[in-house]
Amino acid sequence: MAAMTRYLQKALLDHALGITAFTIPTELWGSLHTASPTESGSFDDEISDSGYSRQSIFGLMTETDLTSGTSQIDTVVNFGPADGDNGSVTYFAISDASSAGNMLLYGALANSQTFDTNDQFQLNPGQLIIKFD
């Protein structure tokens, strides 16, 4: 997962150029999607099941490794169980709010996973890796 939304691209570039300071988010939330959010950071295809909610990942990522350029999740994060049939989860995103808010990053899952009635979606340590190329 390594794509920045246009929102984050603008915020970081404006910050780097001294135009407007980027305020570091005080919350980070993971979300599940059935299609690409694209650079626009669309929440249109986010799971909307009553058994689903975004999960906090604030403070759960490792410091970026200077050699590999990666940061990864270092604890288990669970979503669900689902109350209905949602189809295949194909994308994961990180936002600055538990609902609505601004999407910061998104990416395709290496393997899609169904999220249907009574299913749980689990991220294990090392399964969410962020690297900018």
Contact map, one row per residue, 1 for C-alpha under 8 A:
1110000000000000000000000000000000000000000000000000000000000000000000000000000000000000000100000000000011111000000000000000000111100
1111000000000000000000000000000000000000000000000000000000000000000000000000000000000000000000000000000011100000000000000000000001111
1111100000000000000000000000000000000010000000000000000000000000000000000000000000000000000000000000000011100000000000000000000000010
0111111110000000000000000000000000000010000000000000000000000000000000000000000000000000000000000000000111000000000000000000000000000
0011111110000000000000000000000000000111100000000000000000000000000000000000000000000000000000000000001111000000000000000000000000000
0001111111000000000000000000000000000011100000000000000000000000000000000000000000000000000000000000000000000000000000000000000000000
0001111111100000000000000000000000000001100000000000000000000000000000000000000000000000000000000000011100000000000000000000000000000
0001111111110000000000000000000000000000000000000000000000000000000000000000000000000000000000000000001110000000000000000000000000000
0001111111111000000000000000000000000000000000000000000000000000000000000000000000000000000000000000000000000000000000000000000000000
0000011111111100000000000000000000000000000000000000000000000000000000000000000000000000000000000000000000000000000000000000000000000
0000001111111110000111000000000000000000000000000000000000000000000000000000000000000000000000000000000000000000000000000000000000000
0000000111111111000001000000000000000000000000000000000000000000000000000000000000000000000000000000000000000000000000000000000000000
0000000011111111100000000000000000000000000000000000000000000000000000000000000000000000000000000000000000000000000000000000000000000
0000000001111111111111000000000000000000000000000000000000000000000000000000000000000000000000000000000000000000000000000000000000000
0000000000111111111111000000000000000000000000000000000000000000000000000000000000000000000000000000000000000000000000000000000000000
0000000000011111111000000000000000000000000000000000000000000000000000000000000000000000000000000000000000000000000000000000000000000
0000000000001111111100000000000000000000000000000000000000000000000000000000000000000000000000000000000000000000000000000000000000000
0000000000000111111110000000000000000000000000000000000000000000000000000000000000000000000000000000000000000000000000000000000000000
0000000000000111111110000000000000000000000000000000000000000000000000000000000000000000000000000000000000000000000000000000000000000
0000000000100110111111000000000000000000000000000000000000000000000000000000000000000000000000000000000000000000000000000000000000000
0000000000100110011111100000000000000000000000000000000000000000000000000000000000000000000000000000000000000000000000000000000000000
0000000000110110000111110000000000000000000000000000000000000000000000000000000000000000000000000000000000000000000000000000000000000
0000000000000000000011111000000000000000000000000000000000000000000000000000000000000000000000000000000000000000000000000000000000000
0000000000000000000001111100000000000000000000000000000000000000000000000000000000000000000000000000000000000000000000000000000000000
0000000000000000000000111111000000000000000000000000000000000000000000000000000000000000000000010000000000000000000000000000000000000
0000000000000000000000011111000000000000000000000000000001000000000000000000000000000000000000010000000000000000000000000000000000000
0000000000000000000000001111100000000000000000000000000111000000000000000000000000000000000000011000000000000000000000000000000000000
0000000000000000000000001111110000000000000000000000000111000000000000000000000000000000000001111100000000000000000000000000000000000
0000000000000000000000000011111000000000000000000000011111000000000000000000000000000000000001111100000000000000000000000000000000000
0000000000000000000000000001111100000000000000000000011110000000000000000000000000000000000111100000000000000000000000000000000000000
0000000000000000000000000000111110000000000001100000111000000000000000000000000000000000000111100000000000000000000000000000000000000
0000000000000000000000000000011111000000000001100000010000000000000000000000000000000000111110000000000000000000000000000000000000000
0000000000000000000000000000001111111000001011100000000000000000000000000000000000000000111110000000000000000000000000000000000000000
0000000000000000000000000000000111110000000011100000000000000000000000000000000000000011111000000000000000000000000000000000000000000
0000000000000000000000000000000011111000000010000000000000000000000000000000000000000000111000000000000000000000000000000000000000000
0000000000000000000000000000000011111100000010000000000000000000000000000000000000000000011000000000000001110000000000000000000000000
0000000000000000000000000000000010111111111110000000000000000000000000000000000000000000001010000000000001000000000000000000000000000
0000100000000000000000000000000000011111110000000000000000000000000000000000000000000000000000000000000001000000000000000000000000000
0011110000000000000000000000000000001111110000000000000000000000000000000000000000000000000000000000000000000000000000000000000000000
0000111000000000000000000000000000001111110000000000000000000000000000000000000000000000000000000000000000000000000000000000000000000
0000111000000000000000000000000000001111111000000000000000000000000000000000000000000000000000000000011111000000000000000000000000000
0000000000000000000000000000000000001111111110000000000000000000000000000000000000000000000000000000001000000000000000000000000000000
0000000000000000000000000000000010001000111111000000000000000000000000000000000000000000000000000001000000000000000000000000000000000
0000000000000000000000000000000000001000011111000000000000000000000000000000000000000000000000000000000000000000000000000000000000000
0000000000000000000000000000000011111000011111100000000000000000000000000000000000000000000000000000000000000000000000000000000000000
0000000000000000000000000000001111000000001111110000000000000000000000000000000000000000000000000000000000000000000000000000000000000
0000000000000000000000000000001111000000000011111001000000000000000000000000000000000100000000000000000000000000000000000000000000000
0000000000000000000000000000000000000000000001111101000000000000000000000000000000000000000000000000000000000000000000000000000000000
0000000000000000000000000000000000000000000000111111000000000000000000000000000001110100000000000000000000000000000000000000000000000
0000000000000000000000000000000000000000000000011111100000000000000000000000000001110000000000000000000000000000000000000000000000000
0000000000000000000000000000000000000000000000001111100000000000000000000000000111110000000000000000000000000000000000000000000000000
0000000000000000000000000000000000000000000000111111110000000000000000000000001111100000000000000000000000000000000000000000000000000
0000000000000000000000000000001000000000000000000111111000000000000000000000001100000000000000000100000000000000000000000000000000000
0000000000000000000000000000111100000000000000000001111100000000000000000000001000000000000000000110000000000000000000000000000000000
0000000000000000000000000000111000000000000000000000111110000000000000000000111000000000000000000100000000000000000000000000000000000
0000000000000000000000000011110000000000000000000000011111000000000000000000000000000000000000000100000000000000000000000000000000000
0000000000000000000000000011110000000000000000000000001111111000000000000000100000000000000000000000000000000000000000000000000000000
0000000000000000000000000111100000000000000000000000000111111000000000000000000000000000000000000000000000000000000000000000000000000
0000000000000000000000000000000000000000000000000000000011111000000000000000000000000000000000000000000000000000000000000000000000000
0000000000000000000000000000000000000000000000000000000011111100000000001110000000000000000000000000000000000000000000000000000000000
0000000000000000000000000000000000000000000000000000000011111110000000111100000000000000000000000000000000000000000000000000000000000
0000000000000000000000000000000000000000000000000000000000011111000000111100000000000000000000000000000000000000000000000000000000000
0000000000000000000000000000000000000000000000000000000000001111100000100000000000000000000000000000000000000000000000000000000000000
0000000000000000000000000000000000000000000000000000000000000111110011110000000000000000000000000000000000000000000000000000000000000
0000000000000000000000000000000000000000000000000000000000000011111111100000000000000000000000000000000000000000000000000000000000000
0000000000000000000000000000000000000000000000000000000000000001111111000000000000000000000000000000000000000000000000000000000000000
0000000000000000000000000000000000000000000000000000000000000000111110000000000000000000000000000000000000000000000000000000000000000
0000000000000000000000000000000000000000000000000000000000000000111111000000000000000000000000000000000000000000000000000000000000000
0000000000000000000000000000000000000000000000000000000000000001111111100000000000000000000000000000000000000000000000000000000000110
0000000000000000000000000000000000000000000000000000000000000001110111110000000000000000000000000000000000000000000000000000000011110
0000000000000000000000000000000000000000000000000000000000001111100011111000000000000000000000000000000000000000000000000000000011100
0000000000000000000000000000000000000000000000000000000000001101000001111100000000000000000000000000000000000000000000000000111111000
0000000000000000000000000000000000000000000000000000000000011100000000111111000000000000000000000000000000000000000000000001111110000
0000000000000000000000000000000000000000000000000000000000011100000000011111000000000000000000000000000000000000000000000001110000000
0000000000000000000000000000000000000000000000000000000000010000000000001111100000000000000000000000000000000000000000000001100000000
0000000000000000000000000000000000000000000000000000000000000000000000001111110000000000000000000000000000000000000000000111100000000
0000000000000000000000000000000000000000000000000000001010000000000000000011111000000000000000000000000000000000000000000111000000000
0000000000000000000000000000000000000000000000000000001000000000000000000001111100000000000000000000000000000000000000011110000000000
0000000000000000000000000000000000000000000000000001111000000000000000000000111110000000000000000000000000000000000000011100000000000
0000000000000000000000000000000000000000000000000011100000000000000000000000011111100000000000000000000000000000000001111000000000000
0000000000000000000000000000000000000000000000000011000000000000000000000000001111100000000000000000000000000000000011111000000000000
0000000000000000000000000000000000000000000000001111000000000000000000000000000111111000000000000000000000000000001111110000000000000
0000000000000000000000000000000000000000000000001111000000000000000000000000000111111000000000000000000000000000000111000000000000000
0000000000000000000000000000000000000000000000001110000000000000000000000000000001111100000000000000000000000000000111000000000000000
0000000000000000000000000000000000000000000000000000000000000000000000000000000001111110000000000000000000000000001110000000000000000
0000000000000000000000000000000000000000000000101000000000000000000000000000000000011111100000000000000000000000011100000000000000000
0000000000000000000000000000000001000000000000000000000000000000000000000000000000001111100000000000000000000000011100000000000000000
0000000000000000000000000000000001000000000000000000000000000000000000000000000000000111110000000000000000000001111000000000000000000
0000000000000000000000000000000111100000000000000000000000000000000000000000000000000111111000000000000000000001111000000000000000000
0000000000000000000000000000000111110000000000000000000000000000000000000000000000000001111100000000000000011011100000000000000000000
0000000000000000000000000000000111111000000000000000000000000000000000000000000000000000111110000000000001111001000000000000000000000
1000000000000000000000000000011110000000000000000000000000000000000000000000000000000000011111000000000001111000000000000000000000000
0000000000000000000000000000011110001000000000000000000000000000000000000000000000000000001111100000001111100000000000000000000000000
0000000000000000000000000001111000000000000000000000000000000000000000000000000000000000000111110000001111000000000000000000000000000
0000000000000000000000000001111000000000000000000000000000000000000000000000000000000000000011111100111110000000000000000000000000000
0000000000000000000000001111100000000000000000000000000000000000000000000000000000000000000001111100111100000000000000000000000000000
0000000000000000000000000011100000000000000000000000000000000000000000000000000000000000000000111111110000000000000000000000000000000
0000000000000000000000000001100000000000000000000000111100000000000000000000000000000000000000111111100000000000000000000000000000000
0000000000000000000000000000000000000000000000000000010000000000000000000000000000000000000000001111100000000000000000000000000000000
0000000000000000000000000000000000000000001000000000000000000000000000000000000000000000000000001111110000000000000000000000000000000
0000000000000000000000000000000000000000000000000000000000000000000000000000000000000000000000111111111000000000000000000000000000000
0000001000000000000000000000000000000000100000000000000000000000000000000000000000000000000000111001111100000000000000000000000000000
0000101100000000000000000000000000000000110000000000000000000000000000000000000000000000000011110000111111000000000000000000000000000
0001101100000000000000000000000000000000100000000000000000000000000000000000000000000000000011110000011111000000000000000000000000000
1111100100000000000000000000000000000000100000000000000000000000000000000000000000000000000011100000001111100000000000000000000000000
1111100000000000000000000000000000011100100000000000000000000000000000000000000000000000001111000000001111110000000000000000000000000
1110000000000000000000000000000000010000000000000000000000000000000000000000000000000000001110000000000011111000000000000000000000000
1000000000000000000000000000000000010000000000000000000000000000000000000000000000000000011100000000000001111100000000000000000000000
1000000000000000000000000000000000000000000000000000000000000000000000000000000000000000011100000000000000111111000000000000000000000
0000000000000000000000000000000000000000000000000000000000000000000000000000000000000000000000000000000000011111000000000000000000000
0000000000000000000000000000000000000000000000000000000000000000000000000000000000000000010000000000000000001111100000000000000000000
0000000000000000000000000000000000000000000000000000000000000000000000000000000000000001111000000000000000001111110000000000000000000
0000000000000000000000000000000000000000000000000000000000000000000000000000000000000001110000000000000000000011111000001000000000000
0000000000000000000000000000000000000000000000000000000000000000000000000000000000000111100000000000000000000001111100100000000000000
0000000000000000000000000000000000000000000000000000000000000000000000000000000001001111100000000000000000000000111110111000000000000
0000000000000000000000000000000000000000000000000000000000000000000000000000000001111110000000000000000000000000011111100000000000000
0000000000000000000000000000000000000000000000000000000000000000000000000000000011111000000000000000000000000000001111100000000000000
0000000000000000000000000000000000000000000000000000000000000000000000000000000111110000000000000000000000000000000111110000000000000
0000000000000000000000000000000000000000000000000000000000000000000000000000000111000000000000000000000000000000011111111000000000000
0000000000000000000000000000000000000000000000000000000000000000000000000000011111000000000000000000000000000000001001111100000000000
0000000000000000000000000000000000000000000000000000000000000000000000000000011110000000000000000000000000000000101000111110000000000
0000000000000000000000000000000000000000000000000000000000000000000000000001111000000000000000000000000000000000000000011111000000000
0000000000000000000000000000000000000000000000000000000000000000000000000001110000000000000000000000000000000000000000001111101100000
0000000000000000000000000000000000000000000000000000000000000000000000001111100000000000000000000000000000000000000000000111111100000
0000000000000000000000000000000000000000000000000000000000000000000000011111000000000000000000000000000000000000000000000011111100000
0000000000000000000000000000000000000000000000000000000000000000000000011100000000000000000000000000000000000000000000000001111110000
0000000000000000000000000000000000000000000000000000000000000000000000011000000000000000000000000000000000000000000000000011111110000
1000000000000000000000000000000000000000000000000000000000000000000000011000000000000000000000000000000000000000000000000011111111000
1000000000000000000000000000000000000000000000000000000000000000000001111000000000000000000000000000000000000000000000000000011111100
1100000000000000000000000000000000000000000000000000000000000000000001110000000000000000000000000000000000000000000000000000000111110
1100000000000000000000000000000000000000000000000000000000000000000011100000000000000000000000000000000000000000000000000000000011111
0110000000000000000000000000000000000000000000000000000000000000000011000000000000000000000000000000000000000000000000000000000001111
0100000000000000000000000000000000000000000000000000000000000000000000000000000000000000000000000000000000000000000000000000000000111
